[in-house]
């Protein structure tokens, strides 16, 4: 049985999203607990950085959009 290239791409992308979320969670935990010092990096950030919504609700909406897009393609 041969797998569809689109399904393979979707599966890999979903796995990458999961891994990125795990990394983000670990990174935040390390900063909050002091295991990672980000003060120097924070000082070097540009002043005109645009804020983005990183709430779980925003992530859920992005995933829902991806799922809808994938369903349209299938």
N, C-alpha and C positions, 0 to 999 in steps of 0.2 A: 504494500500500500504506500503510495507516494503522498507526501504532505504538500499542501498548498504553500507556495512561498509567502503569500500574504499572511496566512495563519502563523507561519514560523516567525515572521517579522513582528507580528502583534504579540506573540508569546515572549519573544526576546525583549521587546520594548516594555511590556508589563513587568517582567523580571527586573529590568534595569530601574524602573520606577520604584519598585519595592526596595532594591538595594540602595538607591539614592535616599529614600526616606529613612532607612536604617542608619545610613551615614550621617544624615542631617541630625537625627535624634542623638546619636553618639557624640557628634561634634558639639551640639548644644549642651549636652550633659557634661562634657569635658570642660567647656568654657565656664559653666555655672559652678562646677565643683573646684575650679582653679587648676585643673590638670593641664589646661592649655591657656597660655597668656596671650591675649589678643590686643593688649593696650597699644603696642607699637604699630600694629597693622591698622588699628582704629585711628590713630593719629595721622596716618598717611592716606586716609580716604579723602576723596574730593568732597568739597562742601556741597556741591549741587547734585548729590545722588538722589535719584528718584526712588521713593518708597514703593514697595510692592506688597501685596496682600499674601501672607504666607500662613493663613489660618487653615485648619483642617477642612473647613467648609470650602475654601477656595480650591484646595487639592481635590476634593470630591467632585466639584464642578468641572475641573479640568479632566478628570478621569471619565466623567459622564460624557463630556464632549468627545473624547477620544473613542469611547465605546460607540457613540452614535455615528461618528465618522467611519469607524471600522464596519459597522452594520450596513452603512450605505454602500460601501465598497463590495461587501460580500454578496 
